[in-house]
Amino acid sequence: MSETLVSVWQEMYQESPSKVVIDQPYSLRQLTAEDLFVRSELSARRLATMGCAAGDRVAIDVAEPIDFLIAHLGVLRLGAISVPVPKGSSDSEIRALVRDCSPAVVLNDHPQSAAWGENGVLAMNLDANVRPDHDVLIDGADADSVALMLYTSGTTGKPKGVPLSHRNLLATARSVLAAWEWSREDSLLLTLPLHHMHGLGVGIHGTLCAGATAVALERFDVGGVIEQVRDQRATMFFGVPTMYARLLSQEGFETFAHLRLVVSGSAPLSAEHFRRITEVTGHEPLERYGMSETGMITSNPYRGHRRAGSVGKALPGVTIRLSGGDEGEILVRGEAVFRGYWQREEATREAFTSDQWFRTGDLGTLDQDGYLMINGRAKELIIKGGQNVFPREVECCLEEMDGIVEAAVIGEPDAYWGERIVAVLVTASVPIDQETVRQFVAERLSRVKVPDEVRYIEELPRNRMGKIQRELLRGQ
């Protein structure tokens, strides 16, 4: 039988069934490999009893990491498709998910939520008193069976379902294990949401395939994160830039010096935050780049210089190229790349080139050493007077200015130029004079890249993974 995520995990833990796979310190819960094996099998057999079969979609609306992992592996062992539901989803978001993927069952841990039943989905509590079907086949999936369906963030349109096979998931996990020297001895402090590639596809699946341990917090809490690092319960931490911004403002962040690896992803990390993290902790944060559709694509080196503003080079098993040579849209190939969107044939055709390279929709440049810099989404490119302006380039320049905490650059229609450049800034105290900001950029970038207007805001709107929701900034 071909390898699956479950078979690889089982093989890794066979020699140490009593090893803790996941530790949930806030609730004083732990799960050993043997516990996880038994409980995930029970979950799979209960699902079968409820009428769920291989290939069915199973929505997982579960808050606690341990319960999520039991449910997720149970679905995979049945050969069904795990569909993680973002925490705090509204009734309208649940209705949209039901319409799109028609889940056979929802596993949840808050039966007071009536939204699933109202939308025609059979709800099953994790501890439901359901006699398990012991005649059903489990662990029968193969490498090309779809194991997981994530949904795109929807920052550029309606969220799309991304079916990922066991082969895809294993390729991503193994690439980061090799690149980051992830081993059985490691313990990952994990606070990322588990409906996303960063938290689930890298954090949880990487832990399983390494035979390691995850210290999982139910929520991101600055004090709790620092406490866990201080107690030396972890060797690695994965975060998004907004997490690091909060950690930098908290006394005790220097305890991150105990870790061996600090990873940042899901959104660009500013050069100033890169510098401050390095200064406070002694670690250069390792920036990487990935997507739901591709898994992890690139990474700065574990051993060697990590470049601020760069997401590094292609990971093992991944090939990248840019549509314009050293500049253009980032195109990807590799075993981790999915085959197409769920029931979206037109979107799938548009997502791949004629020779089957996946179009990421991200614009990038390669430096002379082959390090990739991301300049923003293709749909965010500003064309002013016929010249291309990459928002990220202007944002990086603005974030070097004293007093500017964060910057977002957007294009708005202009009768003369076609588009005008608007900079939306979060400042440390009082707003900085607009002409001072414009002059700062003019001294560093070409004239066409100077913002035509500067606006101020208390906080940039972001989605759950820290990505700026630029559409909410237009017209403010």
C-alpha positions as CSV (number, residue, x, y, z in Angstrom):
1,M,0.0,0.0,0.0
2,S,1.3,3.5,-0.8
3,E,2.2,5.9,2.0
4,T,-0.3,8.1,3.6
5,L,0.0,10.7,6.3
6,V,-1.5,8.2,8.8
7,S,0.8,5.3,7.9
8,V,3.9,7.6,8.1
9,W,2.8,8.9,11.5
10,Q,2.2,5.3,12.8
11,E,5.6,4.2,11.7
12,M,7.3,7.1,13.4
13,Y,5.7,6.5,16.7
14,Q,5.8,2.6,16.8
15,E,9.0,2.6,18.8
16,S,7.6,5.0,21.4
17,P,3.8,4.6,21.8
18,S,4.0,6.4,25.2
19,K,5.5,9.5,23.6
20,V,3.4,12.7,24.0
21,V,2.2,13.8,20.5
22,I,0.3,16.8,21.7
23,D,0.4,18.7,25.0
24,Q,-2.4,21.2,25.8
25,P,-1.0,23.0,28.9
26,Y,-3.9,25.4,29.5
27,S,-6.3,22.6,30.1
28,L,-3.7,20.1,31.5
29,R,-4.4,17.6,28.8
30,Q,-1.9,15.4,26.9
31,L,-2.3,12.8,24.2
32,T,0.2,10.0,23.7
33,A,0.8,8.2,20.4
34,E,-1.1,5.2,21.7
35,D,-4.0,7.3,22.9
36,L,-4.2,9.0,19.5
37,F,-4.2,5.7,17.7
38,V,-7.0,4.3,19.8
39,R,-9.2,7.4,19.9
40,S,-8.8,8.2,16.2
41,E,-9.8,4.7,15.3
42,L,-12.8,4.9,17.5
43,S,-13.7,8.2,15.9
44,A,-13.4,6.7,12.4
45,R,-15.7,3.8,13.3
46,R,-18.3,6.0,14.9
47,L,-18.4,8.1,11.7
48,A,-19.0,4.9,9.7
49,T,-21.9,4.0,12.0
50,M,-23.4,7.5,11.3
51,G,-23.3,6.6,7.5
52,C,-20.1,8.4,6.6
53,A,-17.9,6.6,4.0
54,A,-14.6,7.0,2.2
55,G,-14.6,10.1,0.0
56,D,-17.3,11.9,2.0
57,R,-16.6,15.3,3.4
58,V,-16.6,15.7,7.1
59,A,-16.6,19.2,8.6
60,I,-14.6,19.6,11.8
61,D,-15.9,22.5,14.0
62,V,-13.8,21.8,17.0
63,A,-12.0,24.4,19.2
64,E,-9.5,22.4,21.3
65,P,-6.4,21.2,19.5
66,I,-6.4,17.7,21.0
67,D,-10.0,17.1,20.1
68,F,-9.4,18.5,16.6
69,L,-6.5,16.1,16.1
70,I,-8.5,13.1,17.1
71,A,-11.3,14.1,14.8
72,H,-9.0,14.9,11.9
73,L,-7.0,11.7,12.0
74,G,-10.3,9.7,12.5
75,V,-11.6,11.2,9.2
76,L,-8.3,10.4,7.4
77,R,-8.3,6.8,8.7
78,L,-11.8,6.3,7.4
79,G,-10.7,7.5,4.0
80,A,-13.0,10.5,4.2
81,I,-12.0,14.2,3.6
82,S,-11.3,16.5,6.5
83,V,-12.8,20.0,6.1
84,P,-11.6,22.2,9.0
85,V,-14.0,25.0,9.9
86,P,-12.5,28.3,10.9
87,K,-13.1,29.1,14.6
88,G,-15.9,31.5,15.1
89,S,-17.5,31.0,11.7
90,S,-20.8,32.8,11.3
91,D,-24.0,31.1,10.3
92,S,-23.7,32.6,6.8
93,E,-20.2,31.2,6.5
94,I,-21.4,27.8,7.5
95,R,-24.2,28.0,5.0
96,A,-21.7,28.8,2.3
97,L,-19.5,25.8,3.3
98,V,-22.5,23.5,3.3
99,R,-23.6,24.6,-0.2
100,D,-20.1,24.2,-1.5
101,C,-18.9,20.8,-0.2
102,S,-22.0,19.1,1.1
103,P,-20.5,17.6,4.3
104,A,-22.0,14.2,5.3
105,V,-21.4,14.9,9.0
106,V,-20.0,17.7,11.2
107,L,-17.9,16.8,14.2
108,N,-18.3,19.5,16.8
109,D,-17.7,20.2,20.5
110,H,-20.3,22.9,21.0
111,P,-23.7,21.2,20.5
112,Q,-25.4,24.5,21.4
113,S,-24.6,25.6,17.9
114,A,-27.8,25.0,15.8
115,A,-26.4,26.3,12.5
116,W,-25.3,22.9,11.2
117,G,-28.6,21.2,11.8
118,E,-30.5,24.1,10.3
119,N,-28.5,23.6,7.2
120,G,-29.2,20.0,6.8
121,V,-26.0,18.5,8.2
122,L,-25.9,15.7,10.7
123,A,-24.0,16.9,13.8
124,M,-22.0,14.4,15.9
125,N,-20.4,15.4,19.2
126,L,-16.9,13.9,19.7
127,D,-18.1,12.1,22.8
128,A,-21.4,11.0,21.4
129,N,-22.7,7.6,22.7
130,V,-22.6,5.9,19.3
131,R,-21.8,2.2,19.0
132,P,-18.8,2.0,16.6
133,D,-19.0,-0.1,13.4
134,H,-16.2,-2.6,13.8
135,D,-16.7,-4.2,10.3
136,V,-15.8,-1.0,8.4
137,L,-12.4,-0.8,6.6
138,I,-10.1,1.8,8.0
139,D,-6.6,2.8,7.0
140,G,-7.4,1.9,3.4
141,A,-6.7,5.2,1.7
142,D,-3.8,5.5,-0.7
143,A,-1.4,8.3,-1.5
144,D,-3.6,9.9,-4.1
145,S,-6.8,9.8,-2.0
146,V,-8.0,13.3,-1.0
147,A,-7.4,13.8,2.7
148,L,-8.0,17.4,3.4
149,M,-10.0,20.3,2.0
150,L,-8.9,23.8,2.9
151,Y,-10.6,27.0,1.8
152,T,-8.8,29.9,0.4
153,S,-8.9,33.1,2.5
154,G,-11.2,34.9,0.1
155,T,-9.0,38.1,0.1
156,T,-9.5,38.3,-3.7
157,G,-12.9,36.8,-4.1
158,K,-15.2,34.0,-3.0
159,P,-13.3,31.3,-1.0
160,K,-12.5,28.2,-3.1
161,G,-12.2,24.6,-1.8
162,V,-8.6,23.2,-2.2
163,P,-8.6,19.4,-2.1
164,L,-5.2,18.0,-1.0
165,S,-4.2,14.4,-1.2
166,H,-2.0,12.4,1.2
167,R,0.8,12.7,-1.4
168,N,0.4,16.5,-1.3
169,L,0.4,16.7,2.5
170,L,3.4,14.4,2.9
171,A,5.4,16.3,0.3
172,T,5.0,19.6,2.3
173,A,5.7,18.0,5.6
174,R,8.8,16.2,4.4
175,S,10.2,19.4,2.7
176,V,10.1,21.4,5.9
177,L,11.4,18.5,8.0
178,A,14.5,18.3,5.7
179,A,14.9,22.1,5.4
180,W,14.5,22.9,9.1
181,E,16.1,19.8,10.5
182,W,12.9,18.9,12.4
183,S,13.4,15.8,14.5
184,R,11.8,13.6,17.2
185,E,13.5,15.7,19.9
186,D,11.7,18.8,18.8
187,S,8.7,20.4,20.5
188,L,6.7,22.9,18.6
189,L,4.9,25.7,20.4
190,L,1.8,26.0,18.3
191,T,-0.8,28.8,18.5
192,L,-1.8,29.0,14.9
193,P,-5.4,28.2,13.8
194,L,-5.8,24.6,12.6
195,H,-8.0,25.4,9.6
196,H,-5.0,26.7,7.7
197,M,-1.9,25.3,5.9
198,H,0.5,27.0,8.3
199,G,-1.1,25.6,11.5
200,L,-2.3,22.2,10.2
201,G,-0.3,21.4,7.1
202,V,3.0,22.5,8.5
203,G,2.6,22.6,12.3
204,I,0.5,19.5,13.0
205,H,1.4,17.3,10.0
206,G,5.1,18.2,10.4
207,T,5.0,17.2,14.1
208,L,3.4,13.8,13.2
209,C,5.8,13.0,10.4
210,A,8.8,14.0,12.5
211,G,7.7,11.9,15.5
212,A,7.9,15.0,17.5
213,T,5.6,16.9,20.0
214,A,3.4,19.9,19.7
215,V,2.7,22.1,22.7
216,A,-0.7,23.5,21.5
217,L,-2.4,26.6,23.0
218,E,-6.1,27.0,22.4
219,R,-5.5,30.6,21.6
220,F,-2.7,33.0,21.0
221,D,-1.9,34.8,24.3
222,V,1.3,36.8,24.6
223,G,1.9,36.0,28.3
224,G,1.1,32.3,27.8
225,V,3.5,32.0,24.9
226,I,6.3,33.6,26.8
227,E,5.6,31.4,29.8
228,Q,5.8,28.2,27.8
229,V,9.1,29.3,26.2
230,R,10.4,30.3,29.6
231,D,9.5,26.8,30.9
232,Q,11.5,25.4,28.0
233,R,8.6,23.3,26.9
234,A,9.4,24.0,23.2
235,T,12.3,24.2,20.7
236,M,10.4,25.9,17.9
237,F,7.8,28.6,17.4
238,F,5.7,29.4,14.2
239,G,3.9,32.7,14.0
240,V,2.5,35.4,11.8
241,P,3.8,39.0,11.8
242,T,0.9,40.3,14.0
243,M,1.9,37.8,16.7
244,Y,5.5,39.0,16.6
245,A,4.4,42.6,16.8
246,R,2.5,41.8,20.0
247,L,5.4,39.7,21.4
248,L,7.9,42.6,20.8
249,S,5.7,44.9,22.9
250,Q,5.8,42.4,25.9
251,E,8.5,42.1,28.5
252,G,9.9,38.6,28.5
253,F,10.2,38.1,24.7
254,E,14.0,37.7,25.2
255,T,13.2,34.2,26.5
256,F,12.8,33.2,22.8
257,A,16.6,32.9,22.9
258,H,15.9,29.3,24.4
259,L,14.4,28.2,21.1
260,R,16.4,26.8,18.2
261,L,14.0,28.1,15.4
262,V,11.6,31.0,15.0
263,V,9.5,30.9,11.8
264,S,7.4,33.7,10.4
265,G,4.9,33.3,7.5
266,S,1.4,33.9,6.0
267,A,2.1,37.6,5.6
268,P,5.2,39.8,5.0
269,L,7.4,40.6,8.0
270,S,8.6,44.2,8.0
271,A,12.3,44.8,8.0
272,E,12.0,46.7,11.3
273,H,10.3,43.7,13.0
274,F,13.0,41.4,11.5
275,R,15.7,43.6,13.0
276,R,14.0,43.9,16.4
277,I,13.3,40.1,16.7
278,T,16.9,39.4,15.9
279,E,18.1,42.0,18.4
280,V,15.9,40.9,21.3
281,T,16.1,37.1,20.9
282,G,19.4,36.5,19.1
283,H,17.5,34.6,16.4
284,E,17.0,35.9,12.8
285,P,13.4,34.9,12.1
286,L,13.1,32.4,9.3
287,E,10.7,33.6,6.7
288,R,9.0,31.2,4.4
289,Y,6.3,31.2,1.7
290,G,3.4,28.9,1.0
291,M,-0.2,28.6,0.0
292,S,-3.1,26.3,0.5
293,E,-2.8,25.1,-3.1
294,T,0.9,24.4,-3.0
295,G,1.9,23.7,0.6
296,M,5.3,25.3,1.4
297,I,7.1,26.7,-1.6
298,T,10.3,28.5,-0.3
299,S,12.2,29.0,2.9
300,N,15.2,31.0,4.1
301,P,18.0,28.6,5.1
302,Y,18.1,27.0,8.6
303,R,21.9,27.1,8.5
304,G,23.1,30.3,6.8
305,H,22.0,33.9,6.4
306,R,18.3,34.8,6.5
307,R,17.5,37.8,4.4
308,A,15.0,40.4,5.7
309,G,12.3,40.9,3.0
310,S,13.0,37.6,1.3
311,V,11.2,34.3,1.6
312,G,14.3,32.4,0.6
313,K,14.8,29.6,-2.0
314,A,12.7,26.7,-3.3
315,L,12.2,23.9,-0.7
316,P,13.3,20.3,-1.5
317,G,10.9,18.8,-4.1
318,V,9.7,22.2,-5.3
319,T,10.5,24.1,-8.5
320,I,9.7,27.8,-9.0
321,R,10.1,30.2,-11.9
322,L,8.9,33.7,-12.6
323,S,6.8,34.5,-15.7
324,G,9.1,37.2,-16.8
325,G,12.5,35.7,-16.0
326,D,13.8,37.4,-12.9
327,E,10.6,39.2,-12.3
328,G,6.9,38.4,-12.7
329,E,4.2,36.0,-11.4
330,I,5.5,33.2,-9.3
331,L,4.8,29.8,-10.9
332,V,5.2,26.5,-9.0
333,R,5.6,22.8,-9.7
334,G,6.0,19.9,-7.3
335,E,4.3,16.9,-5.5
336,A,2.8,19.2,-3.0
337,V,0.8,21.2,-5.6
338,F,-2.9,20.3,-5.7
339,R,-4.7,19.2,-8.9
340,G,-7.5,21.7,-9.0
341,Y,-10.3,23.5,-7.1
342,W,-13.3,21.7,-5.7
343,Q,-16.0,21.8,-8.4
344,R,-14.6,25.0,-10.0
345,E,-13.4,23.9,-13.5
346,E,-13.0,27.4,-14.8
347,A,-11.0,28.6,-11.8
348,T,-8.8,25.5,-12.2
349,R,-8.1,26.1,-15.8
350,E,-7.2,29.7,-15.0
351,A,-4.9,28.6,-12.2
352,F,-2.5,26.6,-14.3
353,T,-0.4,27.4,-17.4
354,S,-0.7,25.3,-20.5
355,D,2.4,23.3,-19.4
356,Q,0.9,22.8,-15.9
357,W,2.7,25.3,-13.7
358,F,0.5,26.6,-10.9
359,R,-0.1,30.4,-11.1
360,T,0.2,31.7,-7.5
361,G,-1.1,35.1,-8.3
362,D,1.8,36.6,-6.4
363,L,4.4,38.8,-8.0
364,G,8.1,38.3,-7.2
365,T,11.7,39.0,-8.1
366,L,14.8,36.9,-7.7
367,D,18.1,38.5,-6.6
368,Q,21.5,37.5,-8.0
369,D,21.7,34.7,-5.3
370,G,18.4,33.2,-6.2
371,Y,16.5,34.5,-3.1
372,L,12.8,35.3,-3.8
373,M,11.1,38.5,-2.8
374,I,7.4,38.8,-3.0
375,N,6.0,42.2,-4.2
376,G,2.3,41.5,-3.7
377,R,-0.6,40.0,-5.5
378,A,-0.9,40.4,-9.2
379,K,-4.4,41.8,-8.7
380,E,-2.9,44.4,-6.3
381,L,-0.4,45.7,-8.9
382,I,-0.8,49.5,-9.4
383,I,-0.4,50.7,-12.9
384,K,0.2,54.5,-12.8
385,G,0.7,56.3,-16.0
386,G,1.5,53.0,-17.7
387,Q,4.2,52.1,-15.1
388,N,4.0,49.2,-12.7
389,V,4.2,49.9,-9.0
390,F,4.5,47.0,-6.6
391,P,2.7,48.0,-3.3
392,R,5.0,45.9,-1.2
393,E,8.1,47.9,-2.4
394,V,6.5,51.2,-1.3
395,E,5.3,49.6,2.0
396,C,8.8,48.4,2.9
397,C,10.1,51.9,2.2
398,L,7.5,53.6,4.4
399,E,8.1,51.1,7.2
400,E,11.7,52.3,7.4
401,M,10.5,55.8,8.4
402,D,10.6,56.6,12.1
403,G,7.1,56.8,13.6
404,I,5.4,54.5,11.1
405,V,4.4,51.2,12.6
406,E,2.7,49.7,9.6
407,A,1.8,50.7,6.1
408,A,-0.5,49.5,3.4
409,V,-0.4,50.8,-0.2
410,I,-3.4,50.6,-2.5
411,G,-4.4,51.9,-5.9
412,E,-7.5,53.9,-6.6
413,P,-8.9,55.0,-10.0
414,D,-7.6,58.3,-11.3
415,A,-8.9,60.2,-14.4
416,Y,-5.4,61.3,-15.5
417,W,-3.0,58.6,-14.3
418,G,-5.3,55.6,-14.5
419,E,-4.5,54.8,-10.9
420,R,-3.2,56.9,-8.0
421,I,-1.2,55.6,-5.1
422,V,-2.7,55.8,-1.6
423,A,-0.6,55.0,1.5
424,V,-2.6,54.0,4.6
425,L,-0.5,54.3,7.7
426,V,-0.5,53.2,11.3
427,T,1.7,55.6,13.3
428,A,3.3,55.4,16.7
429,S,1.6,58.6,18.0
430,V,0.3,61.6,16.1
431,P,0.0,61.5,12.3
432,I,3.1,62.5,10.3
433,D,2.8,65.4,7.9
434,Q,1.8,64.0,4.5
435,E,4.5,66.0,2.6
436,T,7.1,64.7,5.0
437,V,6.0,61.1,4.2
438,R,6.0,61.9,0.4
439,Q,9.5,63.4,0.6
440,F,10.8,60.4,2.5
441,V,9.7,58.1,-0.3
442,A,10.9,60.5,-3.0
443,E,14.4,60.3,-1.6
444,R,14.5,56.5,-1.9
445,L,12.3,55.5,-4.8
446,S,11.5,56.8,-8.2
447,R,9.0,59.6,-8.5
448,V,6.2,57.4,-9.9
449,K,6.2,55.4,-6.7
450,V,5.6,58.4,-4.4
451,P,2.1,58.2,-2.7
452,D,-0.3,60.7,-4.1
453,E,-2.3,60.7,-0.8
454,V,-1.5,59.6,2.7
455,R,-4.3,58.4,5.1
456,Y,-4.1,57.4,8.7
457,I,-5.8,54.6,10.5
458,E,-5.6,53.1,14.1
459,E,-5.2,49.5,12.9
460,L,-5.0,47.8,9.5
461,P,-7.9,45.4,8.8
462,R,-6.5,41.8,8.6
463,N,-8.0,38.4,8.2
464,R,-7.5,35.5,10.6
465,M,-4.0,34.8,9.3
466,G,-2.8,38.4,9.4
467,K,-3.2,39.3,5.7
468,I,-4.2,42.8,5.0
469,Q,-7.7,43.1,3.7
470,R,-7.0,45.9,1.2
471,E,-10.5,46.1,-0.2
472,L,-11.7,47.4,3.2
473,L,-9.1,50.3,2.9
474,R,-10.5,51.7,-0.4
475,G,-12.5,54.8,0.0
476,Q,-11.6,55.3,3.7
